[in-house]
């Protein structure tokens, strides 16, 4: 189980962010000190991992995830809190947290141990034209959006410590509005004029920002639902990983998957199965454009693989 692609939904951390040195010796000391029951298990670096975590496989059945930067430090607690409650309601496997480690040995943040999920990262080569995969993904998102636990954080109305705690929990799960991406997206459009069609990108972006909002009760969204966070076994979808962007609100951000993985035909099947209305679909295209541009400007110059992936994402978003 790995997260071998940059986060699709989160802005990349500033270069001034703290980035502690992480190596096998540090991971070994953390595990041995805090989870001595696993001290005899071998550690193996998962490479490539992702931009948010350094990942080690611990024995055959566990994975250790150490945040690389401050933007990822809340994931261990979030996944430990919510994934066990969501898992029984979802049709694909998701990570099963088994422990949250504490800062130690100079490493400044909480970190996580979860069950290892076998599988290969989903690819467009194997799944882009798969109607089956499109239906599975629509089924997963539908189940996620309707899996509202009894203690789903409300808006914290009222007073006192309990209301304050619920408001804080709600804040931690609230995703950013698409409009918050406006400045950086327009800057990227201008910067990449000539690489992509700037006029078409501007037209799509203006339309996405002008689309009606969600306007319904908030629902769960994955928040980073792209190809790199899907696993397959024997060519079939098996798991969804990396819930660092998990939140409640408008689920349009999860439509990114329609542009990172699917072809025009499978995308149509996905939309029909999901029942996405025109406004939500348009906001989803906006999310795909914005996150694709963000990843392209951050990584394309140093990674031909990411350049190809994000070029496809941007191009498909413009197609619709």
Buried (B, 14 or more C-beta within 10 A) or exposed (E): BBBBBBBBBBBBBEEEEEEBEBEEEBBBBBBBEBBEEBEEBEBEBBEBBBBBBBBBBBEEEBBBBBBBBBBBBBBBBBBBBBBEEBBEEBEBBBBEBBBBBEEEEEBEBBBBBBBBBEBBBBBBEBBBBBBEBBBBBBBBBBBBBEBEEEEBBBEBEEEEEEBEEBBEBBEBBBBBEBEEBBEBBBEBBEEBEEEBBBEBBBEBBEEBBEBEBBEEEBBBBBBBBBBBBBBBEEBBBBBBBBBBBBBBBBBBBBBBBBBBBBBEEBBBBBBEBBEBEEBBBBBBBBBBBBBBBBBBBBBBEEBEEBBEBBBBBBEBBBEE
